[in-house]
Amino acid sequence: MTTVLTPMRTWVRVCRVSDLEVERGRAALLGDTQIALFLLASGRVHAVANLDPFSGAHVISRGIVGTRSEVPTVASPMYKQVFDLRTGACLDAQGKDPRPLRVWPVAVDDGWVCVGTEEGS
């Protein structure tokens, strides 16, 4: 039998779902880290880094929400790279080497958006 150790997760209340607008990003602080929250039309909320890995600016929350083959995406407002909101993978690097966005798990609890963080991080 193999034992797999996984880090403990702490859930942080970030905002109410009602504070978010459908397909419009919102920036929030998770400790000292800026995150971008996106509420999709399906009701699903995604949390990714607000830091654009290509420009170095904290602007992802101002990106354009869309889809690619039913994959929810956000396009950076700076240089238009497109990222998968579920995984952070760069789907269109606009001719540059792809760089991902960090993602966080999200849960909605009694109308609150909760973002999961690993203990010690």
N, CA, C and O atoms as a printed pandas DataFrame, in Angstrom:
     atom_number atom_name residue_name chain_id  residue_number  x_coord  y_coord  z_coord
0              1         N          MET        A               1    0.838   -1.177    0.000
1              2        CA          MET        A               1    0.000    0.000    0.000
2              3         C          MET        A               1    0.883    1.241    0.000
3              4         O          MET        A               1    1.864    1.306    0.742
4              5         N          THR        A               2    0.541    2.226   -0.828
5              6        CA          THR        A               2    1.284    3.471   -0.908
6              7         C          THR        A               2    0.500    4.563   -0.213
7              8         O          THR        A               2   -0.703    4.714   -0.426
8              9         N          THR        A               3    1.187    5.319    0.616
9             10        CA          THR        A               3    0.570    6.447    1.290
10            11         C          THR        A               3    0.977    7.714    0.578
11            12         O          THR        A               3    2.163    7.964    0.365
12            13         N          VAL        A               4   -0.003    8.508    0.211
13            14        CA          VAL        A               4    0.263    9.781   -0.451
14            15         C          VAL        A               4   -0.049   10.895    0.542
15            16         O          VAL        A               4   -1.163   10.997    1.055
16            17         N          LEU        A               5    0.949   11.720    0.800
17            18        CA          LEU        A               5    0.758   12.847    1.701
18            19         C          LEU        A               5    0.363   14.067    0.890
19            20         O          LEU        A               5    1.023   14.418   -0.089
20            21         N          THR        A               6   -0.702   14.699    1.299
21            22        CA          THR        A               6   -1.116   15.927    0.640
22            23         C          THR        A               6   -1.098   17.038    1.682
23            24         O          THR        A               6   -1.358   16.795    2.861
24            25         N          PRO        A               7   -0.795   18.246    1.252
25            26        CA          PRO        A               7   -0.755   19.347    2.212
26            27         C          PRO        A               7   -2.137   19.660    2.759
27            28         O          PRO        A               7   -3.149   19.458    2.087
28            29         N          MET        A               8   -2.164   20.148    3.970
29            30        CA          MET        A               8   -3.424   20.579    4.570
30            31         C          MET        A               8   -3.869   21.854    3.876
31            32         O          MET        A               8   -3.039   22.689    3.519
32            33         N          ARG        A               9   -5.155   22.010    3.684
33            34        CA          ARG        A               9   -5.687   23.179    3.004
34            35         C          ARG        A               9   -6.474   24.025    4.000
35            36         O          ARG        A               9   -7.261   23.509    4.794
36            37         N          THR        A              10   -6.247   25.326    3.942
37            38        CA          THR        A              10   -7.005   26.286    4.720
38            39         C          THR        A              10   -7.891   27.064    3.754
39            40         O          THR        A              10   -7.428   27.508    2.703
40            41         N          TRP        A              11   -9.148   27.226    4.104
41            42        CA          TRP        A              11  -10.076   27.972    3.253
42            43         C          TRP        A              11  -10.254   29.371    3.811
43            44         O          TRP        A              11  -10.552   29.551    4.992
44            45         N          VAL        A              12  -10.065   30.365    2.944
45            46        CA          VAL        A              12  -10.147   31.766    3.336
46            47         C          VAL        A              12  -11.357   32.397    2.648
47            48         O          VAL        A              12  -11.493   32.327    1.427
48            49         N          ARG        A              13  -12.235   33.015    3.445
49            50        CA          ARG        A              13  -13.357   33.763    2.868
50            51         C          ARG        A              13  -12.798   35.028    2.238
51            52         O          ARG        A              13  -12.111   35.811    2.892
52            53         N          VAL        A              14  -13.101   35.216    0.960
53            54        CA          VAL        A              14  -12.555   36.364    0.237
54            55         C          VAL        A              14  -13.611   37.441    0.012
55            56         O          VAL        A              14  -13.343   38.624    0.223
56            57         N          CYS        A              15  -14.801   37.045   -0.413
57            58        CA          CYS        A              15  -15.879   37.997   -0.660
58            59         C          CYS        A              15  -17.183   37.228   -0.790
59            60         O          CYS        A              15  -17.185   35.997   -0.786
60            61         N          ARG        A              16  -18.268   37.934   -0.902
61            62        CA          ARG        A              16  -19.557   37.310   -1.168
62            63         C          ARG        A              16  -19.672   37.105   -2.672
63            64         O          ARG        A              16  -19.126   37.890   -3.447
64            65         N          VAL        A              17  -20.375   36.061   -3.090
65            66        CA          VAL        A              17  -20.611   35.838   -4.517
66            67         C          VAL        A              17  -21.318   37.056   -5.106
67            68         O          VAL        A              17  -21.068   37.422   -6.255
68            69         N          SER        A              18  -22.188   37.677   -4.336
69            70        CA          SER        A              18  -22.931   38.848   -4.816
70            71         C          SER        A              18  -22.025   40.060   -5.070
71            72         O          SER        A              18  -22.455   41.023   -5.705
72            73         N          ASP        A              19  -20.788   40.025   -4.587
73            74        CA          ASP        A              19  -19.825   41.094   -4.852
74            75         C          ASP        A              19  -19.211   40.971   -6.249
75            76         O          ASP        A              19  -18.573   41.905   -6.733
76            77         N          LEU        A              20  -19.405   39.824   -6.889
77            78        CA          LEU        A              20  -18.824   39.569   -8.210
78            79         C          LEU        A              20  -19.873   39.803   -9.296
79            80         O          LEU        A              20  -21.070   39.626   -9.067
80            81         N          GLU        A              21  -19.405   40.202  -10.480
81            82        CA          GLU        A              21  -20.271   40.347  -11.645
82            83         C          GLU        A              21  -19.922   39.238  -12.627
83            84         O          GLU        A              21  -18.756   38.873  -12.774
84            85         N          VAL        A              22  -20.930   38.708  -13.291
85            86        CA          VAL        A              22  -20.718   37.625  -14.244
86            87         C          VAL        A              22  -19.765   38.084  -15.348
87            88         O          VAL        A              22  -19.959   39.124  -15.976
88            89         N          GLU        A              23  -18.730   37.268  -15.562
89            90        CA          GLU        A              23  -17.715   37.459  -16.595
90            91         C          GLU        A              23  -16.961   38.778  -16.489
91            92         O          GLU        A              23  -16.467   39.301  -17.488
92            93         N          ARG        A              24  -16.875   39.309  -15.280
93            94        CA          ARG        A              24  -16.051   40.484  -14.990
94            95         C          ARG        A              24  -15.123   40.104  -13.844
95            96         O          ARG        A              24  -15.569   39.572  -12.828
96            97         N          GLY        A              25  -13.855   40.374  -14.007
97            98        CA          GLY        A              25  -12.894   40.018  -12.971
98            99         C          GLY        A              25  -12.922   40.985  -11.805
99           100         O          GLY        A              25  -13.319   42.142  -11.941
100          101         N          ARG        A              26  -12.497   40.490  -10.662
101          102        CA          ARG        A              26  -12.322   41.300   -9.461
102          103         C          ARG        A              26  -10.993   40.916   -8.836
103          104         O          ARG        A              26  -10.676   39.733   -8.718
104          105         N          ALA        A              27  -10.227   41.899   -8.443
105          106        CA          ALA        A              27   -8.964   41.653   -7.751
106          107         C          ALA        A              27   -9.224   41.568   -6.257
107          108         O          ALA        A              27  -10.103   42.245   -5.723
108          109         N          ALA        A              28   -8.444   40.725   -5.594
109          110        CA          ALA        A              28   -8.552   40.571   -4.143
110          111         C          ALA        A              28   -7.170   40.216   -3.602
111          112         O          ALA        A              28   -6.293   39.773   -4.343
112          113         N          LEU        A              29   -6.995   40.417   -2.311
113          114        CA          LEU        A              29   -5.753   40.012   -1.663
114          115         C          LEU        A              29   -5.974   38.710   -0.912
115          116         O          LEU        A              29   -6.951   38.548   -0.180
116          117         N          LEU        A              30   -5.058   37.804   -1.108
117          118        CA          LEU        A              30   -5.020   36.546   -0.369
118          119         C          LEU        A              30   -3.689   36.582    0.370
119          120         O          LEU        A              30   -2.652   36.195   -0.170
120          121         N          GLY        A              31   -3.733   37.055    1.615
121          122        CA          GLY        A              31   -2.480   37.349    2.314
122          123         C          GLY        A              31   -1.822   38.538    1.620
123          124         O          GLY        A              31   -2.413   39.614    1.531
124          125         N          ASP        A              32   -0.597   38.341    1.128
125          126        CA          ASP        A              32    0.120   39.384    0.394
126          127         C          ASP        A              32    0.031   39.200   -1.110
127          128         O          ASP        A              32    0.645   39.957   -1.862
128          129         N          THR        A              33   -0.722   38.210   -1.560
129          130        CA          THR        A              33   -0.779   37.865   -2.982
130          131         C          THR        A              33   -2.055   38.391   -3.616
131          132         O          THR        A              33   -3.150   38.182   -3.093
132          133         N          GLN        A              34   -1.907   39.084   -4.758
133          134        CA          GLN        A              34   -3.073   39.539   -5.507
134          135         C          GLN        A              34   -3.619   38.384   -6.335
135          136         O          GLN        A              34   -2.881   37.724   -7.067
136          137         N          ILE        A              35   -4.921   38.148   -6.209
137          138        CA          ILE        A              35   -5.585   37.141   -7.031
138          139         C          ILE        A              35   -6.678   37.816   -7.854
139          140         O          ILE        A              35   -7.131   38.914   -7.528
140          141         N          ALA        A              36   -7.088   37.148   -8.914
141          142        CA          ALA        A              36   -8.193   37.616   -9.745
142          143         C          ALA        A              36   -9.303   36.586   -9.652
143          144         O          ALA        A              36   -9.072   35.396   -9.866
144          145         N          LEU        A              37  -10.505   37.038   -9.336
145          146        CA          LEU        A              37  -11.667   36.165   -9.222
146          147         C          LEU        A              37  -12.583   36.394  -10.412
147          148         O          LEU        A              37  -12.804   37.531  -10.830
148          149         N          PHE        A              38  -13.113   35.301  -10.954
149          150        CA          PHE        A              38  -14.020   35.376  -12.091
150          151         C          PHE        A              38  -15.241   34.520  -11.819
151          152         O          PHE        A              38  -15.121   33.325  -11.548
152          153         N          LEU        A              39  -16.429   35.137  -11.891
153          154        CA          LEU        A              39  -17.703   34.435  -11.778
154          155         C          LEU        A              39  -18.210   34.209  -13.196
155          156         O          LEU        A              39  -18.421   35.164  -13.943
156          157         N          LEU        A              40  -18.406   32.952  -13.563
157          158        CA          LEU        A              40  -18.887   32.621  -14.897
158          159         C          LEU        A              40  -20.410   32.541  -14.911
159          160         O          LEU        A              40  -21.039   32.466  -13.855
160          161         N          ALA        A              41  -20.997   32.555  -16.087
161          162        CA          ALA        A              41  -22.450   32.478  -16.238
162          163         C          ALA        A              41  -23.007   31.189  -15.627
163          164         O          ALA        A              41  -24.159   31.148  -15.195
164          165         N          SER        A              42  -22.186   30.145  -15.596
165          166        CA          SER        A              42  -22.603   28.868  -15.005
166          167         C          SER        A              42  -22.708   28.926  -13.482
167          168         O          SER        A              42  -23.253   28.012  -12.863
168          169         N          GLY        A              43  -22.186   30.002  -12.871
169          170        CA          GLY        A              43  -22.158   30.123  -11.417
170          171         C          GLY        A              43  -20.836   29.700  -10.812
171          172         O          GLY        A              43  -20.603   29.898   -9.619
172          173         N          ARG        A              44  -19.977   29.124  -11.620
173          174        CA          ARG        A              44  -18.663   28.674  -11.147
174          175         C          ARG        A              44  -17.743   29.880  -10.949
175          176         O          ARG        A              44  -17.754   30.813  -11.752
176          177         N          VAL        A              45  -16.949   29.856   -9.878
177          178        CA          VAL        A              45  -15.986   30.917   -9.598
178          179         C          VAL        A              45  -14.585   30.348   -9.744
179          180         O          VAL        A              45  -14.305   29.243   -9.279
180          181         N          HIS        A              46  -13.701   31.105  -10.393
181          182        CA          HIS        A              46  -12.307   30.707  -10.571
182          183         C          HIS        A              46  -11.410   31.758   -9.931
183          184         O          HIS        A              46  -11.734   32.946   -9.923
184          185         N          ALA        A              47  -10.268   31.302   -9.389
185          186        CA          ALA        A              47   -9.270   32.197   -8.802
186          187         C          ALA        A              47   -7.923   31.913   -9.448
187          188         O          ALA        A              47   -7.439   30.781   -9.430
188          189         N          VAL        A              48   -7.325   32.950  -10.017
189          190        CA          VAL        A              48   -6.007   32.852  -10.644
190          191         C          VAL        A              48   -5.163   34.020  -10.159
191          192         O          VAL        A              48   -5.678   34.966   -9.563
192          193         N          ALA        A              49   -3.868   33.948  -10.418
193          194        CA          ALA        A              49   -2.988   35.056  -10.071
194          195         C          ALA        A              49   -3.393   36.303  -10.846
195          196         O          ALA        A              49   -3.718   36.221  -12.030
196          197         N          ASN        A              50   -3.377   37.439  -10.194
197          198        CA          ASN        A              50   -3.656   38.699  -10.872
198          199         C          ASN        A              50   -2.426   39.203  -11.629
199          200         O          ASN        A              50   -2.534   40.101  -12.464
200          201         N          LEU        A              51   -1.268   38.629  -11.340
201          202        CA          LEU        A              51   -0.010   39.031  -11.976
202          203         C          LEU        A              51    0.103   38.418  -13.369
203          204         O          LEU        A              51    0.129   37.197  -13.521
204          205         N          ASP        A              52    0.167   39.269  -14.371
205          206        CA          ASP        A              52    0.360   38.826  -15.754
206          207         C          ASP        A              52    1.814   38.367  -15.892
207          208         O          ASP        A              52    2.727   39.172  -15.712
208          209         N          PRO        A              53    2.047   37.083  -16.211
209          210        CA          PRO        A              53    3.435   36.585  -16.269
210          211         C          PRO        A              53    4.225   37.136  -17.457
211          212         O          PRO        A              53    5.442   36.960  -17.511
212          213         N          PHE        A              54    3.578   37.783  -18.388
213          214        CA          PHE        A              54    4.277   38.330  -19.553
214          215         C          PHE        A              54    4.653   39.799  -19.357
215          216         O          PHE        A              54    5.746   40.209  -19.749
216          217         N          SER        A              55    3.772   40.591  -18.761
217          218        CA          SER        A              55    4.051   42.018  -18.588
218          219         C          SER        A              55    4.581   42.350  -17.198
219          220         O          SER        A              55    5.241   43.373  -17.013
220          221         N          GLY        A              56    4.292   41.479  -16.209
221          222        CA          GLY        A              56    4.684   41.760  -14.832
222          223         C          GLY        A              56    3.732   42.715  -14.122
223          224         O          GLY        A              56    3.997   43.125  -12.992
224          225         N          ALA        A              57    2.632   43.071  -14.769
225          226        CA          ALA        A              57    1.646   43.969  -14.172
226          227         C          ALA        A              57    0.503   43.162  -13.553
227          228         O          ALA        A              57    0.164   42.079  -14.030
228          229         N          HIS        A              58   -0.074   43.699  -12.499
229          230        CA          HIS        A              58   -1.212   43.060  -11.833
230          231         C          HIS        A              58   -2.502   43.495  -12.533
231          232         O          HIS        A              58   -3.181   44.418  -12.083
232          233         N          VAL        A              59   -2.832   42.817  -13.645
233          234        CA          VAL        A              59   -3.944   43.257  -14.497
234          235         C          VAL        A              59   -4.884   42.145  -14.955
235          236         O          VAL        A              59   -5.852   42.428  -15.661
236          237         N          ILE        A              60   -4.639   40.915  -14.587
237          238        CA          ILE        A              60   -5.448   39.809  -15.110
238          239         C          ILE        A              60   -6.931   39.990  -14.754
239          240         O          ILE        A              60   -7.799   39.580  -15.523
240          241         N          SER        A              61   -7.227   40.593  -13.608
241          242        CA          SER        A              61   -8.631   40.812  -13.234
242          243         C          SER        A              61   -9.353   41.735  -14.214
243          244         O          SER        A              61  -10.583   41.777  -14.223
244          245         N          ARG        A              62   -8.623   42.462  -15.024
245          246        CA          ARG        A              62   -9.200   43.346  -16.040
246          247         C          ARG        A              62   -9.237   42.683  -17.415
247          248         O          ARG        A              62   -9.546   43.333  -18.414
248          249         N          GLY        A              63   -8.922   41.393  -17.465
249          250        CA          GLY        A              63   -8.876   40.669  -18.730
250          251         C          GLY        A              63  -10.256   40.384  -19.294
251          252         O          GLY        A              63  -11.277   40.587  -18.638
252          253         N          ILE        A              64  -10.255   39.911  -20.522
253          254        CA          ILE        A              64  -11.493   39.596  -21.233
254          255         C          ILE        A              64  -11.806   38.117  -21.061
255          256         O          ILE        A              64  -10.999   37.260  -21.418
256          257         N          VAL        A              65  -12.984   37.819  -20.512
257          258        CA          VAL        A              65  -13.410   36.439  -20.278
258          259         C          VAL        A              65  -14.017   35.888  -21.561
259          260         O          VAL        A              65  -14.749   36.583  -22.265
260          261         N          GLY        A              66  -13.703   34.632  -21.856
261          262        CA          GLY        A              66  -14.250   33.987  -23.038
262          263         C          GLY        A              66  -14.172   32.482  -22.910
263          264         O          GLY        A              66  -14.059   31.950  -21.806
264          265         N          THR        A              67  -14.232   31.793  -24.044
265          266        CA          THR        A              67  -14.083   30.337  -24.063
266          267         C          THR        A              67  -13.304   29.934  -25.306
267          268         O          THR        A              67  -13.290   30.635  -26.317
268          269         N          ARG        A              68  -12.662   28.788  -25.195
269          270        CA          ARG        A              68  -12.013   28.134  -26.331
270          271         C          ARG        A              68  -12.404   26.670  -26.244
271          272         O          ARG        A              68  -11.992   25.969  -25.319
272          273         N          SER        A              69  -13.191   26.206  -27.192
273          274        CA          SER        A              69  -13.680   24.821  -27.183
274          275         C          SER        A              69  -14.277   24.458  -25.827
275          276         O          SER        A              69  -13.961   23.410  -25.262
276          277         N          GLU        A              70  -15.137   25.324  -25.312
277          278        CA          GLU        A              70  -15.827   25.147  -24.035
278          279         C          GLU        A              70  -14.919   25.258  -22.820
279          280         O          GLU        A              70  -15.354   24.970  -21.704
280          281         N          VAL        A              71  -13.673   25.667  -23.007
281          282        CA          VAL        A              71  -12.740   25.905  -21.896
282          283         C          VAL        A              71  -12.884   27.370  -21.495
283          284         O          VAL        A              71  -12.722   28.252  -22.338
284          285         N          PRO        A              72  -13.189   27.653  -20.203
285          286        CA          PRO        A              72  -13.299   29.052  -19.790
286          287         C          PRO        A              72  -11.911   29.705  -19.794
287          288         O          PRO        A              72  -10.941   29.138  -19.291
288          289         N          THR        A              73  -11.840   30.906  -20.369
289          290        CA          THR        A              73  -10.545   31.569  -20.527
290          291         C          THR        A              73  -10.601   33.021  -20.089
291          292         O          THR        A              73  -11.670   33.609  -19.931
292          293         N          VAL        A              74   -9.405   33.581  -19.898
293          294        CA          VAL        A              74   -9.239   35.013  -19.717
294          295         C          VAL        A              74   -8.057   35.430  -20.581
295          296         O          VAL        A              74   -7.020   34.767  -20.602
296          297         N          ALA        A              75   -8.230   36.546  -21.297
297          298        CA          ALA        A              75   -7.163   37.112  -22.118
298          299         C          ALA        A              75   -6.584   38.314  -21.383
299          300         O          ALA        A              75   -7.321   39.190  -20.933
300          301         N          SER        A              76   -5.275   38.348  -21.265
301          302        CA          SER        A              76   -4.616   39.464  -20.597
302          303         C          SER        A              76   -4.913   40.764  -21.339
303          304         O          SER        A              76   -4.885   40.800  -22.569
304          305         N          PRO        A              77   -5.199   41.833  -20.588
305          306        CA          PRO        A              77   -5.447   43.110  -21.251
306          307         C          PRO        A              77   -4.169   43.760  -21.781
307          308         O          PRO        A              77   -4.240   44.736  -22.528
308          309         N          MET        A              78   -3.013   43.238  -21.407
309          310        CA          MET        A              78   -1.754   43.843  -21.841
310          311         C          MET        A              78   -1.352   43.370  -23.241
311          312         O          MET        A              78   -1.403   44.140  -24.201
312          313         N          TYR        A              79   -0.954   42.104  -23.349
313          314        CA          TYR        A              79   -0.430   41.589  -24.616
314          315         C          TYR        A              79   -1.306   40.508  -25.220
315          316         O          TYR        A              79   -0.928   39.874  -26.205
316          317         N          LYS        A              80   -2.489   40.295  -24.625
317          318        CA          LYS        A              80   -3.536   39.421  -25.163
318          319         C          LYS        A              80   -3.257   37.920  -25.093
319          320         O          LYS        A              80   -3.890   37.154  -25.819
320          321         N          GLN        A              81   -2.325   37.476  -24.239
321          322        CA          GLN        A              81   -2.164   36.032  -24.047
322          323         C          GLN        A              81   -3.454   35.503  -23.420
323          324         O          GLN        A              81   -4.112   36.198  -22.646
324          325         N          VAL        A              82   -3.806   34.257  -23.768
325          326        CA          VAL        A              82   -5.051   33.654  -23.305
326          327         C          VAL        A              82   -4.720   32.503  -22.356
327          328         O          VAL        A              82   -3.856   31.675  -22.644
328          329         N          PHE        A              83   -5.423   32.463  -21.215
329          330        CA          PHE        A              83   -5.176   31.461  -20.178
330          331         C          PHE        A              83   -6.446   30.678  -19.871
331          332         O          PHE        A              83   -7.547   31.227  -19.902
332          333         N          ASP        A              84   -6.283   29.394  -19.574
333          334        CA          ASP        A              84   -7.359   28.522  -19.117
334          335         C          ASP        A              84   -7.642   28.881  -17.658
335          336         O          ASP        A              84   -6.746   28.782  -16.819
336          337         N          LEU        A              85   -8.857   29.290  -17.345
337          338        CA          LEU        A              85   -9.187   29.664  -15.966
338          339         C          LEU        A              85   -9.185   28.469  -15.014
339          340         O          LEU        A              85   -9.049   28.651  -13.804
340          341         N          ARG        A              86   -9.334   27.254  -15.537
341          342        CA          ARG        A              86   -9.361   26.066  -14.667
342          343         C          ARG        A              86   -7.968   25.632  -14.251
343          344         O          ARG        A              86   -7.761   25.215  -13.112
344          345         N          THR        A              87   -7.005   25.727  -15.170
345          346        CA          THR        A              87   -5.670   25.179  -14.919
346          347         C          THR        A              87   -4.567   26.227  -14.896
347          348         O          THR        A              87   -3.479   25.972  -14.378
348          349         N          GLY        A              88   -4.838   27.408  -15.456
349          350        CA          GLY        A              88   -3.817   28.441  -15.566
350          351         C          GLY        A              88   -2.920   28.293  -16.784
351          352         O          GLY        A              88   -2.057   29.137  -17.023
352          353         N          ALA        A              89   -3.116   27.218  -17.566
353          354        CA          ALA        A              89   -2.269   26.986  -18.738
354          355         C          ALA        A              89   -2.444   28.113  -19.754
355          356         O          ALA        A              89   -3.549   28.614  -19.964
356          357         N          CYS        A              90   -1.340   28.495  -20.372
357          358        CA          CYS        A              90   -1.380   29.505  -21.419
358          359         C          CYS        A              90   -1.781   28.819  -22.724
359          360         O          CYS        A              90   -1.057   27.959  -23.225
360          361         N          LEU        A              91   -2.935   29.202  -23.271
361          362        CA          LEU        A              91   -3.458   28.578  -24.479
362          363         C          LEU        A              91   -3.012   29.302  -25.748
363          364         O          LEU        A              91   -2.977   28.711  -26.827
364          365         N          ASP        A              92   -2.673   30.573  -25.614
365          366        CA          ASP        A              92   -2.208   31.367  -26.752
366          367         C          ASP        A              92   -1.182   32.360  -26.221
367          368         O          ASP        A              92   -1.532   33.343  -25.568
368          369         N          ALA        A              93    0.086   32.092  -26.510
369          370        CA          ALA        A              93    1.175   32.915  -25.983
370          371         C          ALA        A              93    1.536   34.078  -26.904
371          372         O          ALA        A              93    2.496   34.800  -26.635
372          373         N          GLN        A              94    0.781   34.268  -27.985
373          374        CA          GLN        A              94    1.036   35.364  -28.906
374          375         C          GLN        A              94    2.485   35.385  -29.399
375          376         O          GLN        A              94    3.117   36.439  -29.465
376          377         N          GLY        A              95    3.001   34.191  -29.745
377          378        CA          GLY        A              95    4.345   34.069  -30.302
378          379         C          GLY        A              95    5.475   34.016  -29.289
379          380         O          GLY        A              95    6.643   33.943  -29.672
380          381         N          LYS        A              96    5.149   34.050  -28.008
381          382        CA          LYS        A              96    6.171   33.982  -26.950
382          383         C          LYS        A              96    6.137   32.597  -26.319
383          384         O          LYS        A              96    5.223   31.813  -26.578
384          385         N          ASP        A              97    7.130   32.298  -25.495
385          386        CA          ASP        A              97    7.133   31.035  -24.767
386          387         C          ASP        A              97    5.983   31.057  -23.754
387          388         O          ASP        A              97    5.852   32.024  -23.004
388          389         N          PRO        A              98    5.144   30.005  -23.718
389          390        CA          PRO        A              98    4.006   29.983  -22.795
390          391         C          PRO        A              98    4.447   30.049  -21.334
391          392         O          PRO        A              98    5.440   29.437  -20.940
392          393         N          ARG        A              99    3.700   30.790  -20.558
393          394        CA          ARG        A              99    3.911   30.885  -19.099
394          395         C          ARG        A              99    2.533   30.754  -18.445
395          396         O          ARG        A              99    1.582   31.413  -18.867
396          397         N          PRO        A             100    2.422   29.924  -17.437
397          398        CA          PRO        A             100    1.101   29.709  -16.824
398          399         C          PRO        A             100    0.771   30.751  -15.755
399          400         O          PRO        A             100    1.642   31.471  -15.265
400          401         N          LEU        A             101   -0.508   30.805  -15.414
401          402        CA          LEU        A             101   -0.981   31.548  -14.251
402          403         C          LEU        A             101   -1.134   30.560  -13.101
403          404         O          LEU        A             101   -1.520   29.411  -13.317
404          405         N          ARG        A             102   -0.840   30.990  -11.903
405          406        CA          ARG        A             102   -1.123   30.162  -10.736
406          407         C          ARG        A             102   -2.634   30.146  -10.514
407          408         O          ARG        A             102   -3.308   31.154  -10.724
408          409         N          VAL        A             103   -3.157   29.010  -10.092
409          410        CA          VAL        A             103   -4.585   28.892   -9.790
410          411         C          VAL        A             103   -4.768   28.434   -8.347
411          412         O          VAL        A             103   -3.883   27.809   -7.763
412          413         N          TRP        A             104   -5.926   28.753   -7.785
413          414        CA          TRP        A             104   -6.287   28.320   -6.432
414          415         C          TRP        A             104   -7.637   27.631   -6.495
415          416         O          TRP        A             104   -8.483   28.001   -7.310
416          417         N          PRO        A             105   -7.851   26.633   -5.646
417          418        CA          PRO        A             105   -9.178   26.016   -5.573
418          419         C          PRO        A             105  -10.176   26.995   -4.959
419          420         O          PRO        A             105   -9.827   27.787   -4.084
420          421         N          VAL        A             106  -11.411   26.930   -5.427
421          422        CA          VAL        A             106  -12.465   27.827   -4.948
422          423         C          VAL        A             106  -13.671   26.990   -4.548
423          424         O          VAL        A             106  -14.029   26.022   -5.220
424          425         N          ALA        A             107  -14.286   27.380   -3.448
425          426        CA          ALA        A             107  -15.552   26.784   -3.016
426          427         C          ALA        A             107  -16.488   27.923   -2.646
427          428         O          ALA        A             107  -16.043   28.985   -2.210
428          429         N          VAL        A             108  -17.761   27.703   -2.818
429          430        CA          VAL        A             108  -18.758   28.672   -2.385
430          431         C          VAL        A             108  -19.492   28.067   -1.206
431          432         O          VAL        A             108  -20.048   26.973   -1.301
432          433         N          ASP        A             109  -19.492   28.789   -0.088
433          434        CA          ASP        A             109  -20.092   28.301    1.147
434          435         C          ASP        A             109  -21.045   29.359    1.679
435          436         O          ASP        A             109  -20.621   30.430    2.113
436          437         N          ASP        A             110  -22.333   29.051    1.643
437          438        CA          ASP        A             110  -23.369   29.947    2.166
438          439         C          ASP        A             110  -23.234   31.354    1.571
439          440         O          ASP        A             110  -23.369   32.353    2.279
440          441         N          GLY        A             111  -22.965   31.417    0.259
441          442        CA          GLY        A             111  -22.867   32.694   -0.431
442          443         C          GLY        A             111  -21.500   33.351   -0.385
443          444         O          GLY        A             111  -21.300   34.412   -0.975
444          445         N          TRP        A             112  -20.556   32.728    0.313
445          446        CA          TRP        A             112  -19.190   33.262    0.396
446          447         C          TRP        A             112  -18.275   32.542   -0.582
447          448         O          TRP        A             112  -18.352   31.324   -0.740
448          449         N          VAL        A             113  -17.409   33.309   -1.236
449          450        CA          VAL        A             113  -16.351   32.734   -2.070
450          451         C          VAL        A             113  -15.183   32.434   -1.142
451          452         O          VAL        A             113  -14.647   33.331   -0.490
452          453         N          CYS        A             114  -14.792   31.156   -1.087
453          454        CA          CYS        A             114  -13.679   30.725   -0.238
454          455         C          CYS        A             114  -12.566   30.190   -1.146
455          456         O          CYS        A             114  -12.809   29.385   -2.044
456          457         N          VAL        A             115  -11.353   30.653   -0.892
457          458        CA          VAL        A             115  -10.198   30.243   -1.690
458          459         C          VAL        A             115   -9.306   29.385   -0.813
459          460         O          VAL        A             115   -9.006   29.743    0.326
460          461         N          GLY        A             116   -8.884   28.245   -1.355
461          462        CA          GLY        A             116   -8.057   27.303   -0.614
462          463         C          GLY        A             116   -6.583   27.636   -0.726
463          464         O          GLY        A             116   -6.069   27.909   -1.811
464          465         N          THR        A             117   -5.920   27.608    0.403
465          466        CA          THR        A             117   -4.469   27.814    0.439
466          467         C          THR        A             117   -3.837   26.643    1.173
467          468         O          THR        A             117   -4.444   26.046    2.063
468          469         N          GLU        A             118   -2.615   26.327    0.788
469          470        CA          GLU        A             118   -1.909   25.262    1.493
470          471         C          GLU        A             118   -1.304   25.839    2.750
471          472         O          GLU        A             118   -0.751   26.939    2.735
472          473         N          GLU        A             119   -1.409   25.096    3.843
473          474        CA          GLU        A             119   -0.848   25.578    5.101
474          475         C          GLU        A             119    0.655   25.738    4.949
475          476         O          GLU        A             119    1.339   24.895    4.369
476          477         N          GLY        A             120    1.146   26.850    5.489
477          478        CA          GLY        A             120    2.566   27.129    5.410
478          479         C          GLY        A             120    2.949   27.897    4.172
479          480         O          GLY        A             120    4.118   28.244    4.008
480          481         N          SER        A             121    1.978   28.184    3.269
481          482        CA          SER        A             121    2.326   28.966    2.080
482          483         C          SER        A             121    1.702   30.345    2.122
483          484         O          SER        A             121    1.891   31.137    1.199
